[in-house]
């Protein structure tokens, strides 16, 4: 029961923070200098966020949270792999973060590259692109982004029994919970 309450509380805090972000009324995302000392010895994140490495996405702002509130793992296309899942498991198993969010975003270049079958300049990029799941014949980029978020959410649960036990929530590409 306590774990369920923690998940609900974390989810509510993210939703409330996202509402403040959308209204351009941030109040918890304090300048790092204020929270740096408070979190120097210990972190207790309320959620694990798997998101894209795109420089336009910043979960701390999207959810109006400060240092130490979110455990953020960033990879282009918000995809997983052994290192990603291990990082998320650390946050869940050691730091006791109760909630996992896979966060996509609008105009994702990684998803767009896969949809358009762009010729990528390196094997590493080609390998990453193979992990992105746009769905069966998506009609547009927004649909492909949503499909990828859903597929990555399923993959997190499939690849990690520890994370599967957490209640997973999906956040849409615009940051709305």
Residue pairs with C-beta under 8 A, 6 or more apart in sequence:
3 98
4 167
6 98
6 99
7 98
7 99
7 166
7 167
9 46
10 46
10 47
10 97
10 98
10 99
11 99
11 169
11 177
13 46
13 63
13 65
14 46
14 47
14 63
14 65
14 99
14 101
14 169
14 171
14 177
15 177
16 64
17 28
17 62
17 63
17 64
17 65
18 62
18 63
18 64
18 171
18 175
18 176
18 177
20 26
20 27
20 28
20 64
21 61
21 62
21 63
21 64
21 175
22 175
22 176
26 61
26 64
27 64
28 64
28 65
28 66
28 69
29 60
29 61
29 64
29 65
29 66
30 66
30 67
32 66
32 67
34 66
35 66
35 67
35 68
36 67
38 67
38 68
39 67
39 68
43 68
43 71
43 95
44 68
44 95
44 96
45 68
45 69
45 70
45 71
45 91
45 95
45 97
46 65
46 69
46 70
46 97
46 98
46 99
47 63
47 69
47 70
47 71
47 97
47 98
47 99
47 100
47 101
48 70
48 71
48 73
48 88
48 91
48 92
48 97
48 99
48 100
48 101
48 163
48 166
49 59
49 63
49 70
49 71
49 72
49 73
49 101
49 103
50 73
50 75
50 78
50 80
50 84
50 88
50 100
50 101
50 102
50 103
50 152
50 156
51 57
51 59
51 72
51 73
51 74
51 78
51 102
51 103
51 104
51 105
52 74
52 75
52 76
52 77
52 78
52 103
52 104
52 105
52 108
52 110
53 74
53 75
53 76
54 76
54 105
54 108
54 109
54 110
56 105
57 103
57 105
59 65
59 70
59 72
59 103
60 66
60 67
60 69
60 70
60 72
62 103
62 175
63 69
63 70
71 87
71 88
71 91
71 95
71 97
73 84
73 87
73 88
75 81
75 84
75 128
76 109
76 110
76 128
77 108
77 110
77 111
77 114
77 128
77 129
77 131
77 132
77 148
78 102
78 103
78 104
78 148
78 149
78 152
79 128
79 131
79 132
79 148
79 152
79 155
80 88
80 131
80 152
80 155
80 156
80 159
81 131
85 156
85 159
85 160
85 163
88 100
88 156
88 160
88 163
89 160
89 162
89 163
91 97
92 98
92 100
92 162
92 163
92 166
93 162
98 166
98 167
99 166
99 167
99 169
100 156
100 163
100 166
100 167
100 168
100 169
101 168
101 169
101 170
101 171
102 149
102 152
102 153
102 156
102 168
102 170
102 171
103 149
103 171
103 175
104 111
104 145
104 146
104 148
104 149
104 171
104 172
104 173
105 145
105 173
105 174
105 175
106 141
106 142
106 145
106 173
106 174
107 141
108 141
108 145
108 148
108 173
110 128
110 129
110 132
111 132
111 134
111 141
111 144
111 145
111 148
112 118
112 141
112 144
113 120
113 129
114 129
114 132
114 134
114 144
115 134
115 138
115 141
115 144
120 126
120 129
132 148
133 147
133 148
133 151
133 152
134 144
134 147
134 148
135 143
135 144
135 147
135 148
135 151
138 144
138 147
142 173
145 173
146 172
146 173
149 170
149 171
149 172
149 173
150 170
153 168
153 170
156 163
156 164
156 168
157 163
157 164
157 168
158 164
169 177
171 177
